[in-house]
Amino acid sequence: MGIESKRQQRFAGVIQQDLAEMFQREGNLWAPGAFVTVTKVRVTPDLAIARIYLSFLNTQTAKDDITTIKTKTNEIRYKLGARIKHQARIVPQLEFFLDDTNEYVEHMDKIFEEISKESRQPE
């Protein structure tokens, strides 16, 4: 995807903030026991589609939780529309993705630890 315009960035920020509040208050309905964080929102140039990246903490079932959230997309979009109706002409279609950056960072940390242990051992 190319460089986002200021308009796209501003709109993505509004969506990210409102969705973060929604997941904080009602996240247990969609992902019981998990702490859901909206890590990133990307909006298409026509503002018709918002791609939302979610991170899950305190859960081992992140893939199941994202699947559940995807089935509730229309409900979430409706609630988002009620929040942003004065800031946007249309409510974008929502696409949810799992942000596995934290898992990747943990995996890389383990690899670096193993490498550093191997280099300390005398030959």
C-alpha positions as YAML, in Angstrom:
chain: A
units: angstrom
residues:
- id: 1
  name: MET
  ca: [0.00, 0.00, 0.00]
- id: 2
  name: GLY
  ca: [1.29, 3.47, -0.81]
- id: 3
  name: ILE
  ca: [1.67, 6.47, 1.42]
- id: 4
  name: GLU
  ca: [-1.51, 7.40, 3.25]
- id: 5
  name: SER
  ca: [-2.88, 10.91, 2.92]
- id: 6
  name: LYS
  ca: [-3.45, 13.12, 5.96]
- id: 7
  name: ARG
  ca: [-7.18, 12.56, 5.52]
- id: 8
  name: GLN
  ca: [-6.75, 8.78, 5.61]
- id: 9
  name: GLN
  ca: [-4.51, 9.02, 8.67]
- id: 10
  name: ARG
  ca: [-6.94, 11.29, 10.51]
- id: 11
  name: PHE
  ca: [-9.91, 9.05, 9.70]
- id: 12
  name: ALA
  ca: [-7.94, 5.95, 10.71]
- id: 13
  name: GLY
  ca: [-7.08, 7.65, 14.01]
- id: 14
  name: VAL
  ca: [-10.75, 8.37, 14.71]
- id: 15
  name: ILE
  ca: [-11.68, 4.76, 13.97]
- id: 16
  name: GLN
  ca: [-8.79, 3.41, 16.05]
- id: 17
  name: GLN
  ca: [-9.71, 5.52, 19.06]
- id: 18
  name: ASP
  ca: [-13.42, 4.66, 18.94]
- id: 19
  name: LEU
  ca: [-12.81, 0.95, 18.36]
- id: 20
  name: ALA
  ca: [-10.28, 0.88, 21.21]
- id: 21
  name: GLU
  ca: [-12.91, 2.32, 23.56]
- id: 22
  name: MET
  ca: [-15.48, -0.19, 22.27]
- id: 23
  name: PHE
  ca: [-13.17, -3.16, 22.81]
- id: 24
  name: GLN
  ca: [-12.25, -1.86, 26.25]
- id: 25
  name: ARG
  ca: [-15.90, -1.66, 27.31]
- id: 26
  name: GLU
  ca: [-17.48, -4.49, 25.33]
- id: 27
  name: GLY
  ca: [-14.52, -6.66, 24.37]
- id: 28
  name: ASN
  ca: [-15.57, -9.41, 26.77]
- id: 29
  name: LEU
  ca: [-18.66, -10.01, 24.63]
- id: 30
  name: TRP
  ca: [-16.53, -10.74, 21.57]
- id: 31
  name: ALA
  ca: [-13.36, -12.18, 23.13]
- id: 32
  name: PRO
  ca: [-14.10, -13.43, 26.65]
- id: 33
  name: GLY
  ca: [-11.16, -13.14, 29.05]
- id: 34
  name: ALA
  ca: [-8.87, -11.49, 26.51]
- id: 35
  name: PHE
  ca: [-7.53, -7.96, 26.56]
- id: 36
  name: VAL
  ca: [-7.95, -6.66, 23.00]
- id: 37
  name: THR
  ca: [-5.79, -3.84, 21.67]
- id: 38
  name: VAL
  ca: [-6.33, -2.04, 18.38]
- id: 39
  name: THR
  ca: [-2.72, -1.78, 17.23]
- id: 40
  name: LYS
  ca: [-3.19, -0.28, 13.77]
- id: 41
  name: VAL
  ca: [-5.91, 0.92, 11.41]
- id: 42
  name: ARG
  ca: [-5.36, 1.37, 7.68]
- id: 43
  name: VAL
  ca: [-8.01, 3.04, 5.53]
- id: 44
  name: THR
  ca: [-8.32, 2.84, 1.75]
- id: 45
  name: PRO
  ca: [-8.03, 6.14, -0.18]
- id: 46
  name: ASP
  ca: [-11.82, 6.30, -0.72]
- id: 47
  name: LEU
  ca: [-12.36, 5.68, 3.04]
- id: 48
  name: ALA
  ca: [-14.67, 2.75, 2.20]
- id: 49
  name: ILE
  ca: [-12.64, -0.03, 3.84]
- id: 50
  name: ALA
  ca: [-10.85, 0.01, 7.18]
- id: 51
  name: ARG
  ca: [-8.36, -2.75, 7.92]
- id: 52
  name: ILE
  ca: [-8.07, -3.16, 11.67]
- id: 53
  name: TYR
  ca: [-5.18, -5.01, 13.30]
- id: 54
  name: LEU
  ca: [-5.90, -6.46, 16.74]
- id: 55
  name: SER
  ca: [-3.54, -7.77, 19.38]
- id: 56
  name: PHE
  ca: [-4.74, -10.12, 22.12]
- id: 57
  name: LEU
  ca: [-3.26, -10.40, 25.60]
- id: 58
  name: ASN
  ca: [-4.14, -12.86, 28.38]
- id: 59
  name: THR
  ca: [-5.45, -15.47, 25.97]
- id: 60
  name: GLN
  ca: [-4.21, -18.61, 24.30]
- id: 61
  name: THR
  ca: [-7.06, -18.56, 21.78]
- id: 62
  name: ALA
  ca: [-6.25, -15.44, 19.76]
- id: 63
  name: LYS
  ca: [-7.05, -17.15, 16.43]
- id: 64
  name: ASP
  ca: [-10.45, -18.24, 17.74]
- id: 65
  name: ASP
  ca: [-11.10, -14.78, 19.17]
- id: 66
  name: ILE
  ca: [-10.32, -13.04, 15.86]
- id: 67
  name: THR
  ca: [-12.67, -15.49, 14.10]
- id: 68
  name: THR
  ca: [-15.44, -14.64, 16.58]
- id: 69
  name: ILE
  ca: [-14.83, -10.93, 16.07]
- id: 70
  name: LYS
  ca: [-15.00, -11.40, 12.29]
- id: 71
  name: THR
  ca: [-18.45, -12.99, 12.69]
- id: 72
  name: LYS
  ca: [-19.55, -9.94, 14.72]
- id: 73
  name: THR
  ca: [-18.26, -7.43, 12.14]
- id: 74
  name: ASN
  ca: [-21.74, -6.09, 11.28]
- id: 75
  name: GLU
  ca: [-22.58, -5.50, 14.95]
- id: 76
  name: ILE
  ca: [-19.24, -3.77, 15.56]
- id: 77
  name: ARG
  ca: [-19.66, -1.66, 12.41]
- id: 78
  name: TYR
  ca: [-23.15, -0.60, 13.52]
- id: 79
  name: LYS
  ca: [-21.87, 0.48, 16.95]
- id: 80
  name: LEU
  ca: [-18.93, 2.29, 15.35]
- id: 81
  name: GLY
  ca: [-21.36, 4.09, 13.01]
- id: 82
  name: ALA
  ca: [-23.32, 5.38, 15.99]
- id: 83
  name: ARG
  ca: [-20.10, 6.83, 17.41]
- id: 84
  name: ILE
  ca: [-18.67, 8.45, 14.25]
- id: 85
  name: LYS
  ca: [-21.90, 9.53, 12.53]
- id: 86
  name: HIS
  ca: [-21.05, 13.23, 12.94]
- id: 87
  name: GLN
  ca: [-17.46, 12.79, 11.71]
- id: 88
  name: ALA
  ca: [-17.97, 10.64, 8.61]
- id: 89
  name: ARG
  ca: [-20.38, 10.44, 5.72]
- id: 90
  name: ILE
  ca: [-20.12, 6.69, 5.43]
- id: 91
  name: VAL
  ca: [-19.10, 4.01, 7.88]
- id: 92
  name: PRO
  ca: [-16.37, 1.94, 6.24]
- id: 93
  name: GLN
  ca: [-16.50, -1.81, 5.82]
- id: 94
  name: LEU
  ca: [-14.39, -3.36, 8.56]
- id: 95
  name: GLU
  ca: [-11.79, -6.05, 7.99]
- id: 96
  name: PHE
  ca: [-10.12, -7.53, 11.06]
- id: 97
  name: PHE
  ca: [-6.65, -9.05, 11.13]
- id: 98
  name: LEU
  ca: [-4.57, -10.63, 13.86]
- id: 99
  name: ASP
  ca: [-1.52, -8.53, 14.71]
- id: 100
  name: ASP
  ca: [1.06, -11.10, 15.74]
- id: 101
  name: THR
  ca: [3.91, -8.64, 16.21]
- id: 102
  name: ASN
  ca: [4.22, -9.48, 19.92]
- id: 103
  name: GLU
  ca: [4.54, -13.20, 19.17]
- id: 104
  name: TYR
  ca: [7.17, -12.44, 16.54]
- id: 105
  name: VAL
  ca: [9.15, -10.28, 18.98]
- id: 106
  name: GLU
  ca: [9.05, -13.02, 21.63]
- id: 107
  name: HIS
  ca: [10.17, -15.60, 19.07]
- id: 108
  name: MET
  ca: [13.09, -13.41, 17.97]
- id: 109
  name: ASP
  ca: [14.09, -12.77, 21.61]
- id: 110
  name: LYS
  ca: [14.28, -16.54, 22.21]
- id: 111
  name: ILE
  ca: [16.45, -17.00, 19.13]
- id: 112
  name: PHE
  ca: [18.82, -14.21, 20.25]
- id: 113
  name: GLU
  ca: [19.03, -15.74, 23.74]
- id: 114
  name: GLU
  ca: [19.97, -19.11, 22.25]
- id: 115
  name: ILE
  ca: [22.61, -17.49, 20.05]
- id: 116
  name: SER
  ca: [24.10, -15.58, 22.98]
- id: 117
  name: LYS
  ca: [24.21, -18.78, 25.10]
- id: 118
  name: GLU
  ca: [25.99, -20.65, 22.31]
- id: 119
  name: SER
  ca: [28.61, -17.91, 21.90]
- id: 120
  name: ARG
  ca: [29.40, -17.91, 25.65]
- id: 121
  name: GLN
  ca: [30.17, -21.64, 25.78]
- id: 122
  name: PRO
  ca: [33.90, -22.37, 25.47]
- id: 123
  name: GLU
  ca: [34.93, -24.48, 22.51]
...
